[in-house]
Amino acid sequence: MTSNSANKARLIAEIYEVVLKPERYDHFMALWERHISGEIGELETIKGEASSINKYINDPELEAHFQRAYEILEKLGREGSGIASVSEFTAKKTEATFFIDVDGEIIHENKSARKLLGNITAFKGLSSFIDAKDHERLHTMILRLNRPNIMEQLHIFHFNLDKNESTKKNKQQLFFARTMQFSHSQPVLLCIYELGVNWDEGLEVMLKEAFEFSSRELLVARGLCEGKTLERIATERERSIHTVRAQVKSMLRKTGTASQSDLVRVMVALASFGRTQTIKSANTLKRLEFGEQFMISVEGDRKMPVYQIGAQNGRPVLFIHGILDGIAISKSVSKLLVKNNIRLIAPVRPSFSNSPSAYTIKTAPDEFALDLRYVMDHLEIEKTPIIGHMAGSVYAFAAASILPDRISSILNVSGGVPIKSLSQLSSMSNRQRAVAWTARFMPNLLPVILRAGISQIDRGDEDKFMNALYAEGSKDRDVVTNVDIRTAIHAGYKFAVAQGHRAFEVDSRHITRDWSSYLADVRQQVIFAHGVFDPTVAIKSVREFTSQYDNIKLIEHKDAGQLLFYQKPKAIISTLCKMLEE
């Protein structure tokens, strides 16, 4: 048995282990890196450029095991930590929990929900328990269950219980409503469940430390979590409604939330964690800037989420995110944008965050360029520069090629270049190289590798996932010691995996192929801002690429890696300002 055959046997055993134990993902990837490295080494022309880059490696046995492992992961689902079905999930919840299908029927409920609902068997029976506005919102969520490409945010609402005869007032309880799907083979359902907030001294201390809530604000916060209205809180505390509203506004500002419902959602989420995790999560929310989100109708009557960050009426610049970076930035970077009168327009590409799934893998950059036209038309932007961040570079070039009259220039930050040789992939660091090799030479095995990695993020191991990308002692590992940067990167991971592995699968195919065909129609000014120590796209490869074109300029940052934008935002924004002024 060859060494690679022996490693393959261990790999097959390990893939089933990692399905149930996401903490073994790094061990599994080490085996996979070793295996695919051996397979690449056996290609006939390991040094050949154009010839070997177009080959594929076929392994029916391994593919069968990976496919089986993927099916198991999908059956387990991402909701409920290993719970495979709606009935199983409902049975394990102690708080009142029930599911509604697309026909408005209550199809699963636990004992607590049965006691609460009595003989009610359908959504229409809930009208006496919730107000008209919430009833309409929930009805809309139910109607959209047969359109799984529309991702809903959590909705929080009050459930009116029996009236208290002594006060003649309804007793209220907070509930969450959210769409859930345990696997692609099961229907999308609306899950409604009671929010049980364990309000104690520990939670109060956390809110004080994380958000600097005052004692009076804590009293209001507790009332909100108990389902009380602002009027009732004002009456019980013998304060005016104006005073209570002012305290709520103060808490919204301190937490960075936009509404009373979002504020309660944050506190409920924090109450569900342990003390250390709670403070970490709270500080994450406090440190990040997401800007303003709105929905824009694009090709095919889809709704694309778009964020605007920076100066409200500033100079517009399109920002195209990559695979893992997302659109969250630190508040200090947001201030830089405002200072320089720049407004980043950041569309959320399909399958990321809450953006509906769309596009075929082969034509994704072209289709996205057409969607950008709708975005620019909606915002009345005639012409603007575009930033391609990391993997967003291929989408930036596609947009400049297809929309030459709308894209004035390109700024690629840590961006990729067309892949024409094995040596370009081989120069990547271990984890990036393994995923890139898989996408390029064994694409059928990519879904399970990505899906298993998502499980690692789901269980809160963002640091382990990140450390595998950036080796100890590297420039990027030094950069992520900054808590603001690490927080933004973790948010990017959550942004990327919100809908599963589809976004990874699409982008991985494009960043590992030769997409130089877009360059034929790009006449605009292009600047590559690149770190000399970038572990994914080697500076040598970028130098060779940029030297071939008169309209492309390379700016090298000698003490930076891939996280250039996070490390040197002033330098990047300075470059952008010069482009805007030309």
ChimeraX attribute file (.defattr): number of C-alpha atoms within 10 A of each C-alpha:
attribute: neighborCount
match mode: 1-to-1
recipient: residues
	/A:1	6
	/A:2	7
	/A:3	9
	/A:4	15
	/A:5	12
	/A:6	11
	/A:7	16
	/A:8	18
	/A:9	11
	/A:10	15
	/A:11	22
	/A:12	18
	/A:13	12
	/A:14	19
	/A:15	26
	/A:16	18
	/A:17	16
	/A:18	22
	/A:19	23
	/A:20	17
	/A:21	14
	/A:22	19
	/A:23	19
	/A:24	16
	/A:25	23
	/A:26	17
	/A:27	14
	/A:28	22
	/A:29	23
	/A:30	14
	/A:31	19
	/A:32	24
	/A:33	20
	/A:34	16
	/A:35	21
	/A:36	21
	/A:37	17
	/A:38	15
	/A:39	14
	/A:40	18
	/A:41	12
	/A:42	11
	/A:43	15
	/A:44	11
	/A:45	14
	/A:46	15
	/A:47	14
	/A:48	13
	/A:49	15
	/A:50	14
	/A:51	14
	/A:52	18
	/A:53	24
	/A:54	13
	/A:55	13
	/A:56	14
	/A:57	15
	/A:58	12
	/A:59	11
	/A:60	9
	/A:61	9
	/A:62	15
	/A:63	16
	/A:64	13
	/A:65	18
	/A:66	21
	/A:67	16
	/A:68	15
	/A:69	23
	/A:70	22
	/A:71	16
	/A:72	16
	/A:73	22
	/A:74	20
	/A:75	18
	/A:76	19
	/A:77	19
	/A:78	21
	/A:79	16
	/A:80	16
	/A:81	13
	/A:82	16
	/A:83	17
	/A:84	19
	/A:85	17
	/A:86	22
	/A:87	15
	/A:88	13
	/A:89	20
	/A:90	23
	/A:91	16
	/A:92	12
	/A:93	17
	/A:94	14
	/A:95	16
	/A:96	21
	/A:97	26
	/A:98	27
	/A:99	24
	/A:100	22
	/A:101	20
	/A:102	18
	/A:103	13
	/A:104	18
	/A:105	16
	/A:106	18
	/A:107	15
	/A:108	20
	/A:109	25
	/A:110	21
	/A:111	16
	/A:112	16
	/A:113	19
	/A:114	16
	/A:115	11
	/A:116	14
	/A:117	18
	/A:118	8
	/A:119	9
	/A:120	13
	/A:121	17
	/A:122	15
	/A:123	18
	/A:124	12
	/A:125	13
	/A:126	15
	/A:127	12
	/A:128	12
	/A:129	16
	/A:130	16
	/A:131	14
	/A:132	11
	/A:133	10
	/A:134	16
	/A:135	18
	/A:136	13
	/A:137	13
	/A:138	19
	/A:139	15
	/A:140	11
	/A:141	23
	/A:142	22
	/A:143	13
	/A:144	19
	/A:145	22
	/A:146	15
	/A:147	13
	/A:148	16
	/A:149	18
	/A:150	17
	/A:151	21
	/A:152	17
	/A:153	11
	/A:154	13
	/A:155	18
	/A:156	21
	/A:157	23
	/A:158	20
	/A:159	21
	/A:160	18
	/A:161	16
	/A:162	13
	/A:163	12
	/A:164	10
	/A:165	8
	/A:166	6
	/A:167	8
	/A:168	9
	/A:169	13
	/A:170	15
	/A:171	16
	/A:172	19
	/A:173	18
	/A:174	20
	/A:175	18
	/A:176	17
	/A:177	22
	/A:178	18
	/A:179	21
	/A:180	21
	/A:181	18
	/A:182	22
	/A:183	19
	/A:184	11
	/A:185	9
	/A:186	12
	/A:187	16
	/A:188	21
	/A:189	25
	/A:190	23
	/A:191	21
	/A:192	23
	/A:193	22
	/A:194	22
	/A:195	20
	/A:196	17
	/A:197	17
	/A:198	13
	/A:199	14
	/A:200	10
	/A:201	8
	/A:202	13
	/A:203	22
	/A:204	19
	/A:205	16
	/A:206	20
	/A:207	21
	/A:208	16
	/A:209	13
	/A:210	20
	/A:211	20
	/A:212	15
	/A:213	21
	/A:214	14
	/A:215	11
	/A:216	11
	/A:217	18
	/A:218	19
	/A:219	15
	/A:220	22
	/A:221	23
	/A:222	18
	/A:223	17
	/A:224	22
	/A:225	22
	/A:226	20
	/A:227	21
	/A:228	20
	/A:229	15
	/A:230	18
	/A:231	15
	/A:232	15
	/A:233	21
	/A:234	19
	/A:235	13
	/A:236	10
	/A:237	13
	/A:238	9
	/A:239	12
	/A:240	13
	/A:241	15
	/A:242	12
	/A:243	11
	/A:244	20
	/A:245	15
	/A:246	12
	/A:247	20
	/A:248	20
	/A:249	15
	/A:250	15
	/A:251	22
	/A:252	17
	/A:253	15
	/A:254	15
	/A:255	23
	/A:256	18
	/A:257	18
	/A:258	12
	/A:259	13
	/A:260	16
	/A:261	15
	/A:262	17
	/A:263	20
	/A:264	20
	/A:265	19
	/A:266	16
	/A:267	21
	/A:268	17
	/A:269	14
	/A:270	21
	/A:271	21
	/A:272	14
	/A:273	14
	/A:274	12
	/A:275	15
	/A:276	9
	/A:277	13
	/A:278	20
	/A:279	21
	/A:280	17
	/A:281	17
	/A:282	20
	/A:283	18
	/A:284	20
	/A:285	21
	/A:286	20
	/A:287	19
	/A:288	22
	/A:289	20
	/A:290	19
	/A:291	21
	/A:292	13
	/A:293	15
	/A:294	11
	/A:295	15
	/A:296	18
	/A:297	14
	/A:298	17
	/A:299	15
	/A:300	8
	/A:301	8
	/A:302	18
	/A:303	18
	/A:304	25
	/A:305	21
	/A:306	20
	/A:307	20
	/A:308	22
	/A:309	27
	/A:310	26
	/A:311	20
	/A:312	16
	/A:313	11
	/A:314	16
	/A:315	20
	/A:316	24
	/A:317	23
	/A:318	23
	/A:319	24
	/A:320	25
	/A:321	25
	/A:322	24
	/A:323	22
	/A:324	20
	/A:325	22
	/A:326	25
	/A:327	27
	/A:328	23
	/A:329	24
	/A:330	19
	/A:331	17
	/A:332	13
	/A:333	20
	/A:334	22
	/A:335	16
	/A:336	17
	/A:337	22
	/A:338	17
	/A:339	12
	/A:340	16
	/A:341	17
	/A:342	24
	/A:343	23
	/A:344	25
	/A:345	26
	/A:346	25
	/A:347	25
	/A:348	23
	/A:349	29
	/A:350	23
	/A:351	24
	/A:352	26
	/A:353	21
	/A:354	21
	/A:355	23
	/A:356	22
	/A:357	19
	/A:358	17
	/A:359	16
	/A:360	10
	/A:361	15
	/A:362	11
	/A:363	11
	/A:364	18
	/A:365	26
	/A:366	18
	/A:367	18
	/A:368	21
	/A:369	20
	/A:370	16
	/A:371	22
	/A:372	19
	/A:373	20
	/A:374	16
	/A:375	23
	/A:376	18
	/A:377	11
	/A:378	12
	/A:379	12
	/A:380	9
	/A:381	14
	/A:382	12
	/A:383	17
	/A:384	18
	/A:385	23
	/A:386	29
	/A:387	29
	/A:388	24
	/A:389	26
	/A:390	27
	/A:391	24
	/A:392	26
	/A:393	28
	/A:394	27
	/A:395	28
	/A:396	29
	/A:397	30
	/A:398	26
	/A:399	26
	/A:400	26
	/A:401	22
	/A:402	19
	/A:403	18
	/A:404	16
	/A:405	12
	/A:406	19
	/A:407	24
	/A:408	20
	/A:409	25
	/A:410	26
	/A:411	26
	/A:412	27
	/A:413	24
	/A:414	30
	/A:415	26
	/A:416	24
	/A:417	25
	/A:418	21
	/A:419	21
	/A:420	19
	/A:421	20
	/A:422	22
	/A:423	15
	/A:424	20
	/A:425	23
	/A:426	18
	/A:427	17
	/A:428	17
	/A:429	18
	/A:430	21
	/A:431	21
	/A:432	20
	/A:433	20
	/A:434	23
	/A:435	23
	/A:436	23
	/A:437	24
	/A:438	24
	/A:439	24
	/A:440	24
	/A:441	21
	/A:442	18
	/A:443	18
	/A:444	16
	/A:445	20
	/A:446	24
	/A:447	20
	/A:448	23
	/A:449	21
	/A:450	19
	/A:451	21
	/A:452	26
	/A:453	21
	/A:454	25
	/A:455	24
	/A:456	21
	/A:457	20
	/A:458	18
	/A:459	12
	/A:460	13
	/A:461	16
	/A:462	19
	/A:463	15
	/A:464	14
	/A:465	19
	/A:466	18
	/A:467	13
	/A:468	16
	/A:469	17
	/A:470	25
	/A:471	16
	/A:472	11
	/A:473	8
	/A:474	14
	/A:475	22
	/A:476	26
	/A:477	19
	/A:478	15
	/A:479	19
	/A:480	21
	/A:481	10
	/A:482	12
	/A:483	14
	/A:484	19
	/A:485	20
	/A:486	19
	/A:487	23
	/A:488	23
	/A:489	24
	/A:490	23
	/A:491	21
	/A:492	22
	/A:493	21
	/A:494	20
	/A:495	21
	/A:496	25
	/A:497	24
	/A:498	17
	/A:499	21
	/A:500	19
	/A:501	21
	/A:502	19
	/A:503	24
	/A:504	21
	/A:505	18
	/A:506	21
	/A:507	20
	/A:508	22
	/A:509	17
	/A:510	23
	/A:511	23
	/A:512	25
	/A:513	18
	/A:514	15
	/A:515	16
	/A:516	15
	/A:517	12
	/A:518	20
	/A:519	14
	/A:520	8
	/A:521	14
	/A:522	22
	/A:523	16
	/A:524	17
	/A:525	16
	/A:526	25
	/A:527	21
	/A:528	23
	/A:529	23
	/A:530	29
	/A:531	26
	/A:532	22
	/A:533	21
	/A:534	24
	/A:535	24
	/A:536	25
	/A:537	25
	/A:538	24
	/A:539	21
	/A:540	11
	/A:541	17
	/A:542	22
	/A:543	16
	/A:544	11
	/A:545	16
	/A:546	17
	/A:547	12
	/A:548	9
	/A:549	12
	/A:550	10
	/A:551	13
	/A:552	18
	/A:553	16
	/A:554	17
	/A:555	14
	/A:556	16
	/A:557	17
	/A:558	10
	/A:559	13
	/A:560	22
	/A:561	27
	/A:562	24
	/A:563	25
	/A:564	26
	/A:565	23
	/A:566	21
	/A:567	20
	/A:568	13
	/A:569	16
	/A:570	14
	/A:571	14
	/A:572	17
	/A:573	17
	/A:574	13
	/A:575	15
	/A:576	21
	/A:577	15
	/A:578	9
	/A:579	17
	/A:580	16
	/A:581	6
	/A:582	5
